[in-house]
């Protein structure tokens, strides 16, 4: 951990953020869009923990907020999967491009 600076963490986090944004904007499947949103949330978690470790190592606010985001993300995934399963049972598709056909 001695040779890894905050810039390394921020670079990884930025790459994850832009990968998540790209996946969210270009994918048509709801499951892959959900996975992209999780990538975005995990990049935020890396930022929270890295900035906390390098700027305020005696405090644990970064870890606390990361755990809070993980909890919120778990609830988000549970609700999103339930909605996707319900939608698939009704219209037999989860393609975002066919949103007019998904209306009941």
C-alpha positions as CSV (number, residue, x, y, z in Angstrom):
1,X,0.0,0.0,0.0
2,X,3.0,2.2,0.4
3,X,3.6,2.6,-3.3
4,X,0.0,3.2,-4.3
5,X,-0.9,6.9,-4.3
6,X,-4.4,8.5,-4.3
7,X,-4.0,9.1,-8.1
8,X,-4.0,5.4,-8.7
9,X,-7.3,5.0,-6.9
10,X,-8.8,8.0,-8.7
11,X,-7.8,6.7,-12.1
12,X,-9.4,3.3,-11.4
13,X,-12.5,5.0,-10.0
14,X,-12.7,7.3,-13.1
15,X,-12.4,4.3,-15.5
16,X,-15.1,2.4,-13.6
17,X,-17.3,5.5,-13.6
18,X,-17.0,6.1,-17.3
19,X,-17.4,2.4,-18.1
20,X,-20.6,2.4,-16.1
21,X,-21.9,5.5,-17.8
22,X,-21.1,4.1,-21.2
23,X,-22.8,0.8,-20.4
24,X,-25.8,2.6,-19.0
25,X,-26.3,4.8,-22.1
26,X,-25.5,2.2,-24.8
27,X,-27.1,-1.0,-23.5
28,X,-30.7,-1.9,-24.2
29,X,-31.2,-4.7,-21.7
30,X,-32.4,-3.7,-18.2
31,X,-30.2,-6.2,-16.4
32,X,-27.0,-4.8,-18.1
33,X,-28.2,-1.2,-17.3
34,X,-28.6,-2.3,-13.7
35,X,-25.0,-3.7,-13.7
36,X,-23.7,-0.5,-15.1
37,X,-25.4,1.5,-12.3
38,X,-23.7,-0.8,-9.9
39,X,-20.3,0.0,-11.5
40,X,-21.1,3.7,-11.0
41,X,-21.9,3.2,-7.3
42,X,-18.8,1.1,-6.8
43,X,-16.6,3.8,-8.3
44,X,-18.1,6.3,-5.8
45,X,-17.2,3.8,-3.0
46,X,-13.6,3.7,-4.2
47,X,-13.5,7.5,-4.0
48,X,-15.0,7.6,-0.5
49,X,-12.5,5.1,0.9
50,X,-9.4,6.4,-1.0
51,X,-10.0,10.1,-0.1
52,X,-10.7,9.1,3.5
53,X,-7.5,7.0,3.8
54,X,-5.2,9.6,2.3
55,X,-6.7,12.8,3.7
56,X,-8.2,11.8,7.1
57,X,-6.7,8.4,8.0
58,X,-7.8,8.7,11.7
59,X,-11.5,9.0,10.8
60,X,-13.8,6.4,9.3
61,X,-16.3,8.6,7.5
62,X,-15.3,7.3,4.0
63,X,-15.8,3.7,5.1
64,X,-19.1,4.6,6.7
65,X,-20.5,6.2,3.6
66,X,-19.2,3.3,1.5
67,X,-21.1,0.9,3.7
68,X,-24.2,3.1,3.4
69,X,-24.0,3.2,-0.4
70,X,-23.6,-0.6,-0.5
71,X,-26.7,-1.0,1.6
72,X,-28.7,1.4,-0.6
73,X,-27.4,-0.5,-3.7
74,X,-28.5,-3.8,-2.3
75,X,-32.0,-2.4,-1.8
76,X,-32.0,-0.9,-5.3
77,X,-31.0,-4.2,-6.9
78,X,-33.7,-6.1,-5.0
79,X,-36.4,-3.6,-6.1
80,X,-35.1,-3.4,-9.7
81,X,-34.9,-7.2,-10.1
82,X,-38.5,-7.5,-8.7
83,X,-39.7,-4.9,-11.2
84,X,-37.8,-6.5,-14.1
85,X,-39.2,-10.0,-13.3
86,X,-42.7,-8.6,-13.0
87,X,-42.3,-6.8,-16.3
88,X,-40.9,-9.9,-18.0
89,X,-43.8,-12.0,-16.8
90,X,-46.3,-9.5,-18.3
91,X,-44.8,-8.6,-21.6
92,X,-42.1,-11.3,-22.1
93,X,-39.4,-8.8,-22.9
94,X,-37.0,-6.5,-21.0
95,X,-35.6,-4.5,-24.0
96,X,-35.6,-0.8,-23.3
97,X,-35.9,0.0,-27.0
98,X,-39.4,-1.5,-27.1
99,X,-40.8,0.7,-24.3
100,X,-44.0,1.4,-26.2
101,X,-44.7,-2.3,-26.5
102,X,-44.1,-2.7,-22.7
103,X,-47.0,-0.5,-21.7
104,X,-50.1,-2.4,-20.5
